[in-house]
Amino acid sequence: MTNIKQITKKRQYRAAKKHLNSNIKYPDFAWTDVGSEEYLNAIDDIDDMYRKMLEIGKAAEVFHDKKCPMMSAETKQEIQNIEIP
């Protein structure tokens, strides 16, 4: 039984390590370059919006299926004019 537990723990450790060492997929906005000041401001705005939505309990409605309207905006104007249900 001990051998089975060790194998299981080792497998879990390796899976967690693989996940933590994987490359980060940064969001891509068509209207700005990754790493620019405008890009970082957009990421900060999305983070702030997400935190506010968590506070009022509406995050699941807006950020469902990992397809948030803010992430799929084609222009900077669209991200500023998004209506939250």
N, CA and C atoms as a LAMMPS dump frame, in Angstrom:
ITEM: TIMESTEP
0
ITEM: NUMBER OF ATOMS
255
ITEM: BOX BOUNDS ff ff ff
-5.0000000000000000e+02 5.0000000000000000e+02
-5.0000000000000000e+02 5.0000000000000000e+02
-5.0000000000000000e+02 5.0000000000000000e+02
ITEM: ATOMS id mol type element x y z
1 1 1 N 0.816 -1.194 0
2 1 2 C 0 0 0
3 1 3 C 0.864 1.264 0
4 2 1 N 1.962 1.245 0.722
5 2 2 C 2.847 2.403 0.791
6 2 3 C 3.426 2.728 -0.574
7 3 1 N 3.785 1.707 -1.333
8 3 2 C 4.347 1.912 -2.671
9 3 3 C 3.328 2.601 -3.587
10 4 1 N 2.08 2.207 -3.481
11 4 2 C 1.025 2.818 -4.294
12 4 3 C 0.865 4.289 -3.923
13 5 1 N 0.905 4.614 -2.634
14 5 2 C 0.791 6 -2.19
15 5 3 C 1.969 6.833 -2.699
16 6 1 N 3.155 6.258 -2.659
17 6 2 C 4.338 6.986 -3.141
18 6 3 C 4.231 7.266 -4.64
19 7 1 N 3.782 6.278 -5.386
20 7 2 C 3.621 6.453 -6.836
21 7 3 C 2.571 7.527 -7.123
22 8 1 N 1.48 7.484 -6.37
23 8 2 C 0.416 8.471 -6.554
24 8 3 C 0.912 9.879 -6.233
25 9 1 N 1.601 10.04 -5.122
26 9 2 C 2.13 11.346 -4.737
27 9 3 C 3.144 11.858 -5.763
28 10 1 N 3.981 10.978 -6.27
29 10 2 C 4.973 11.356 -7.261
30 10 3 C 4.285 11.814 -8.555
31 11 1 N 3.238 11.107 -8.958
32 11 2 C 2.487 11.469 -10.155
33 11 3 C 1.815 12.834 -9.976
34 12 1 N 1.228 13.071 -8.797
35 12 2 C 0.59 14.352 -8.525
36 12 3 C 1.614 15.483 -8.518
37 13 1 N 2.769 15.236 -7.932
38 13 2 C 3.827 16.238 -7.888
39 13 3 C 4.294 16.584 -9.297
40 14 1 N 4.519 15.581 -10.115
41 14 2 C 4.981 15.821 -11.48
42 14 3 C 3.934 16.581 -12.303
43 15 1 N 2.663 16.248 -12.116
44 15 2 C 1.598 16.943 -12.844
45 15 3 C 1.536 18.41 -12.424
46 16 1 N 1.642 18.667 -11.128
47 16 2 C 1.607 20.042 -10.633
48 16 3 C 2.828 20.816 -11.125
49 17 1 N 3.983 20.189 -11.101
50 17 2 C 5.22 20.842 -11.555
51 17 3 C 5.142 21.16 -13.049
52 18 1 N 4.593 20.24 -13.833
53 18 2 C 4.448 20.462 -15.272
54 18 3 C 3.52 21.645 -15.531
55 19 1 N 2.436 21.71 -14.775
56 19 2 C 1.48 22.811 -14.941
57 19 3 C 2.118 24.149 -14.562
58 20 1 N 2.847 24.182 -13.446
59 20 2 C 3.455 25.428 -12.991
60 20 3 C 4.591 25.884 -13.898
61 21 1 N 5.257 24.965 -14.556
62 21 2 C 6.361 25.314 -15.444
63 21 3 C 5.924 25.566 -16.883
64 22 1 N 4.641 25.458 -17.16
65 22 2 C 4.159 25.672 -18.526
66 22 3 C 4.216 27.161 -18.882
67 23 1 N 4.256 27.448 -20.158
68 23 2 C 4.308 28.823 -20.634
69 23 3 C 2.994 29.533 -20.38
70 24 1 N 3.097 30.814 -20.063
71 24 2 C 1.91 31.629 -19.82
72 24 3 C 1.378 32.114 -21.157
73 25 1 N 0.074 32.003 -21.349
74 25 2 C -0.537 32.518 -22.573
75 25 3 C -1.13 33.886 -22.247
76 26 1 N -0.468 34.898 -22.741
77 26 2 C -0.924 36.26 -22.497
78 26 3 C -2.072 36.6 -23.441
79 27 1 N -3.046 37.375 -22.97
80 27 2 C -4.138 37.781 -23.859
81 27 3 C -3.587 38.648 -24.991
82 28 1 N -4.222 38.551 -26.134
83 28 2 C -3.786 39.302 -27.302
84 28 3 C -4.912 40.229 -27.739
85 29 1 N -4.617 41.516 -27.785
86 29 2 C -5.586 42.502 -28.243
87 29 3 C -5.143 42.989 -29.61
88 30 1 N -6.059 43.009 -30.559
89 30 2 C -5.73 43.412 -31.928
90 30 3 C -5.347 44.893 -32.015
91 31 1 N -5.798 45.688 -31.098
92 31 2 C -5.615 47.132 -31.175
93 31 3 C -4.367 47.647 -30.473
94 32 1 N -3.566 46.77 -29.862
95 32 2 C -2.338 47.213 -29.191
96 32 3 C -1.295 46.099 -29.193
97 33 1 N -0.06 46.466 -28.953
98 33 2 C 1.04 45.501 -28.903
99 33 3 C 1.197 44.961 -27.493
100 34 1 N 1.567 43.689 -27.391
101 34 2 C 1.797 43.066 -26.089
102 34 3 C 2.962 43.777 -25.404
103 35 1 N 2.76 44.151 -24.161
104 35 2 C 3.806 44.788 -23.381
105 35 3 C 3.815 46.305 -23.447
106 36 1 N 3.011 46.895 -24.322
107 36 2 C 2.969 48.361 -24.417
108 36 3 C 2.216 48.926 -23.208
109 37 1 N 2.339 50.221 -23.021
110 37 2 C 1.657 50.885 -21.907
111 37 3 C 0.138 50.73 -22.028
112 38 1 N -0.366 50.853 -23.243
113 38 2 C -1.798 50.706 -23.501
114 38 3 C -2.269 49.281 -23.16
115 39 1 N -1.465 48.305 -23.504
116 39 2 C -1.775 46.901 -23.21
117 39 3 C -1.842 46.668 -21.704
118 40 1 N -0.841 47.158 -20.988
119 40 2 C -0.808 46.971 -19.535
120 40 3 C -1.971 47.674 -18.854
121 41 1 N -2.355 48.842 -19.367
122 41 2 C -3.519 49.54 -18.814
123 41 3 C -4.8 48.741 -19.049
124 42 1 N -4.926 48.125 -20.217
125 42 2 C -6.113 47.303 -20.505
126 42 3 C -6.175 46.105 -19.562
127 43 1 N -5.04 45.463 -19.331
128 43 2 C -5.006 44.319 -18.407
129 43 3 C -5.399 44.767 -17.003
130 44 1 N -4.891 45.91 -16.565
131 44 2 C -5.255 46.437 -15.246
132 44 3 C -6.753 46.736 -15.16
133 45 1 N -7.316 47.305 -16.218
134 45 2 C -8.754 47.597 -16.239
135 45 3 C -9.584 46.315 -16.144
136 46 1 N -9.171 45.29 -16.858
137 46 2 C -9.887 44.011 -16.823
138 46 3 C -9.783 43.394 -15.437
139 47 1 N -8.598 43.461 -14.827
140 47 2 C -8.428 42.94 -13.467
141 47 3 C -9.327 43.676 -12.474
142 48 1 N -9.362 45.005 -12.583
143 48 2 C -10.214 45.791 -11.683
144 48 3 C -11.687 45.435 -11.864
145 49 1 N -12.102 45.308 -13.123
146 49 2 C -13.491 44.959 -13.411
147 49 3 C -13.837 43.584 -12.835
148 50 1 N -12.919 42.64 -12.98
149 50 2 C -13.155 41.287 -12.472
150 50 3 C -13.308 41.309 -10.948
151 51 1 N -12.454 42.042 -10.279
152 51 2 C -12.548 42.127 -8.815
153 51 3 C -13.875 42.75 -8.38
154 52 1 N -14.289 43.799 -9.083
155 52 2 C -15.566 44.436 -8.75
156 52 3 C -16.729 43.487 -8.994
157 53 1 N -16.649 42.713 -10.081
158 53 2 C -17.708 41.744 -10.374
159 53 3 C -17.75 40.647 -9.318
160 54 1 N -16.589 40.239 -8.817
161 54 2 C -16.564 39.245 -7.74
162 54 3 C -17.241 39.786 -6.486
163 55 1 N -17.005 41.054 -6.19
164 55 2 C -17.596 41.668 -5.005
165 55 3 C -19.118 41.681 -5.06
166 56 1 N -19.68 41.917 -6.229
167 56 2 C -21.143 41.987 -6.323
168 56 3 C -21.768 40.667 -6.767
169 57 1 N -20.936 39.645 -7.024
170 57 2 C -21.449 38.325 -7.355
171 57 3 C -21.876 38.145 -8.803
172 58 1 N -21.358 38.943 -9.708
173 58 2 C -21.742 38.854 -11.118
174 58 3 C -20.615 38.337 -12.016
175 59 1 N -19.507 37.914 -11.438
176 59 2 C -18.35 37.486 -12.24
177 59 3 C -18.67 36.279 -13.114
178 60 1 N -19.453 35.347 -12.613
179 60 2 C -19.774 34.144 -13.387
180 60 3 C -20.581 34.473 -14.638
181 61 1 N -21.419 35.501 -14.568
182 61 2 C -22.23 35.889 -15.727
183 61 3 C -21.387 36.532 -16.826
184 62 1 N -20.406 37.318 -16.441
185 62 2 C -19.619 38.077 -17.41
186 62 3 C -18.408 37.291 -17.899
187 63 1 N -17.741 36.599 -16.999
188 63 2 C -16.505 35.913 -17.33
189 63 3 C -16.713 34.414 -17.529
190 64 1 N -17.849 34.008 -18.049
191 64 2 C -18.131 32.598 -18.262
192 64 3 C -17.415 32.093 -19.51
193 65 1 N -17.11 30.831 -19.55
194 65 2 C -16.482 30.163 -20.7
195 65 3 C -15.185 30.82 -21.152
196 66 1 N -14.556 31.578 -20.278
197 66 2 C -13.308 32.273 -20.605
198 66 3 C -13.444 33.153 -21.836
199 67 1 N -14.663 33.563 -22.16
200 67 2 C -14.901 34.445 -23.299
201 67 3 C -15.575 35.706 -22.793
202 68 1 N -14.796 36.535 -22.211
203 68 2 C -15.272 37.802 -21.677
204 68 3 C -15.366 38.811 -22.817
205 69 1 N -16.403 39.643 -22.857
206 69 2 C -16.512 40.639 -23.922
207 69 3 C -15.32 41.596 -23.95
208 70 1 N -14.709 41.827 -22.814
209 70 2 C -13.544 42.715 -22.777
210 70 3 C -12.347 42.096 -23.485
211 71 1 N -12.237 40.777 -23.432
212 71 2 C -11.094 40.099 -24.042
213 71 3 C -11.253 39.973 -25.551
214 72 1 N -12.461 40.025 -26.048
215 72 2 C -12.68 39.852 -27.479
216 72 3 C -12.912 41.176 -28.211
217 73 1 N -12.712 42.285 -27.532
218 73 2 C -12.902 43.59 -28.16
219 73 3 C -11.87 43.807 -29.261
220 74 1 N -12.324 44.347 -30.373
221 74 2 C -11.439 44.577 -31.522
222 74 3 C -10.753 45.944 -31.462
223 75 1 N -11.357 46.888 -30.776
224 75 2 C -10.783 48.228 -30.676
225 75 3 C -10.807 48.694 -29.224
226 76 1 N -10.027 49.721 -28.951
227 76 2 C -9.999 50.286 -27.601
228 76 3 C -11.367 50.868 -27.243
229 77 1 N -12.039 51.438 -28.228
230 77 2 C -13.369 52.025 -28.004
231 77 3 C -14.371 50.953 -27.557
232 78 1 N -14.294 49.767 -28.139
233 78 2 C -15.209 48.68 -27.758
234 78 3 C -15.018 48.276 -26.305
235 79 1 N -13.775 48.216 -25.854
236 79 2 C -13.517 47.79 -24.475
237 79 3 C -14.052 48.824 -23.492
238 80 1 N -14.074 50.097 -23.891
239 80 2 C -14.58 51.145 -23.008
240 80 3 C -16.097 51.221 -23
241 81 1 N -16.758 50.706 -24.048
242 81 2 C -18.213 50.814 -24.168
243 81 3 C -18.957 49.522 -23.864
244 82 1 N -18.324 48.569 -23.24
245 82 2 C -18.966 47.278 -22.965
246 82 3 C -20.029 47.462 -21.889
247 83 1 N -21.207 46.903 -22.169
248 83 2 C -22.297 46.95 -21.206
249 83 3 C -22.303 45.64 -20.421
250 84 1 N -22.373 45.761 -19.131
251 84 2 C -22.388 44.596 -18.248
252 84 3 C -23.842 44.257 -17.948
253 85 1 N -24.228 42.971 -18.137
254 85 2 C -25.628 42.592 -17.89
255 85 3 C -26.032 42.744 -16.442
